[in-house]
Amino acid sequence: MADDEDDQDLLRSSVELIQKLRRDLPEPINAFLNFTQKAKGGQGALDEKVKNLILVALAVNQQCEDCMVMHLHNAVDSGATRQEILEACLLAMVAAGGSKLVQMKTIYAELEFLQR
């Protein structure tokens, strides 16, 4: 992605999807969104930054480019450094093998974009 317009499109399409789901399946989608917000929140044994770093690594492991971008931005917003993000991604590669190495192109592109 690594483009502000692409990031805005991702955000816009995500919001539109959530609105449709809330209209068509209000109870389960609201329960899911509530659950994810509570799970990602800063309270608990893991702070918000660590949780966001884990989510970046999981997104790499799942090969979900939109997820990688979203969770990388959340990690940066919660204070994660470039090095911390890259080390978290390295753990995804350790867990899943070399096949996750190619997913790093998305992480690097987004980090480069954020440095501008």
N, C-alpha and C positions, 0 to 999 in steps of 0.2 A: 504494500500500500504506500506508505511513506509519502503521502500527499495530503495536504490539509483538506482539499476538496473530497478526496476519497474517504478520509476520516469522517467528514461531515455527512457524506452519503451513507456510510456505515451506521452512524448514530441515527440518522433520520430513518433509515430502513428498519433498524432495530426498534425504534419507538413506534413506528407504524405497525410492525408485527405484534408488539406487545398490546397495542390498542385493539387490534383485531382479535387477538386471543382473549383479552379481557371482555370484549363484547360477546364472543361466541362461547367461551369457557370461563366465565368469571371466577367461579369458586376454585377450581384447580390451579388456574394461572396465578391468582392472587395468593394462594397458599404457597405455591412454588416461589414466587417473587419474595414473599415474606421470609420463607426459609433461607433463600440465598442471601438476602440482606443480613439476616441474623448470623448466618455462618461466616460471612465475610467481614462482619463488624470487628472492631478493634478490641472488644472485650474477650477475655478468655486467656488461656495459657500462651497463645501465639498473638503477637501484635498484628496490626493491620498490614504493615509492610511485609512481614514474613508470609502472611496469608496470600498477599498479592503475588509475591515471588513464587509461591507454590502454584498458584493459578497460572502464572506464565509458563512454568515448567510443564504443567498438565496440558496446557493448550498446545505446546510444542509436541508433547507426546501424542496427542490426539490429532495432530496435523490440521488444526483448525485455524486458518489464517486470520479470519475475523476475530476469533477468540484471542489469538496471540496479540493482535494490535490492541484490542480493548483492555486485556489484562496488563499488557506492558505499560499502557498509559496510566492505568490505575496504580501500578507499582511505582512508576515515576512520581505520580501525584502523592503517594504515601511516603516518599523520601528514599526510594531505592536508587542506588547508584548504577551506572552502566556495568561496573564490575560485578555487583551483586546479581543483576539480571542475567548476565552471561554465565555466572557460576550456577545459578538456578537452572538455566537451560542445559548446562553441561550435565546436570543430574538427570535430566530427561533422556539425554543420550546414553548415559550409563545404564539407566533402567530399561531402555528400549533398544539399545544397540545403535550401530552406525546409521541405521535408516533415518534417524531423527536429525542427523547432521545437516541434511539438505534443508530442513525447516529453519535453520539459522539464518537463511537469506532474508526471511521476513523480519526476524528480530534485528539483524544488522541494518536493514533498510529503514526500519522505524526508528532505531536509535540514532542513525545518521540524520534523519529528518528532524528529530527532536533537538539535536545539537545546533541546528541552524538558527 
